[in-house]
Amino acid sequence: MKAKNILSTFIISAVLAGCASIARELVMPNQCQKCQVTDPNGNVVWEDDGCGGEVSGMEDQCKITAYDYGCGYICSCITYKQDPEEEE
């Protein structure tokens, strides 16, 4: 019974995460985010940049990546709005 509840929770969370990405793409397609992981010397070791649905989970991925690199690595993210004329 407990395994069934865990599986149900996992499926529901996966569906909601997908819905969040779709909703962000429809409602805020010009909302963008850029995340970087820097080493203790300030050098960028990881970077991701995206807009709309692409930003779902980006900050979490940045934090995970910084943690994986180890002590002294810092995750920083900025949010910006893309000019609609710049879109391809």
N, C-alpha and C positions, 0 to 999 in steps of 0.2 A: 504494500500500500504506500509506503514512504517513497519508494522508487517512482511510483506512478505520479505522486505529487511533485517530485523534483523534475521529472520529465515534462509535466504540464507547465510548471513554472518556467523552465528553459524555453519551451516552445512559445509561450506567451511573450516572454521578454524578447525573443528573436523577432517575432512579428511586430512588436511595438518599436523596436529599433529600426526595422525596415520602414515602418510607417513614418517615423520621425524624419528619416532621410528624405522620403518622398514629400512630406509636408514642407520641409525646409526648402526643397527644390522649387515647389510651387509658390510658396508664400514669399520667400526671400532669396530669389536666385542671384541677386547682386551682393548679398552679404557674404563676405570673404574672410578667410582666416589664414594666417601664416604662422607656423610654429617652427621653432628651432631648438636643437639641443646643442649646448656649447660646453666645451671642456673647461677645466680650471684656468686655462690661459686665454679663454675667450674665443677660441677657434670653433667654427660651426662644424659639427660632426654629423648632424642629421637635420634635414629640413623638409617640410611639406607645406604646400600652398594650394588652396582650393576655394571654390565658391559654391554656394547653394548646398545641395545634398552632400557634396564632397567633404564638407567640414564636420559632418556627424562623426563623433568619436576621435577627431583629430587631436584634440588636447589630451585626451586619455592616452592615445598612442604615443604622444610626445612624452608624457610623464613616465610611461612604461619603458620607453627607450632610454630616457635619462637614468632611470633606476637600473636598467640592464647594463649600462656603461659603467656605473659605479659612483662612488663618493666624489663630490665636487662637480658633477655634470648637472647642468641647469636647463630646465625646460622653460621656454618663454613663448608666449603666443600673443599676436596682435590681431585685432579684428578691424576690417576696413570695408568700405563699400566700393564696388567696382562701377565705373562709369558705363552705362548701358551701350554707349557708342564704341567701347573698347571690345565688346563681346564679338566672338567670331560667328 
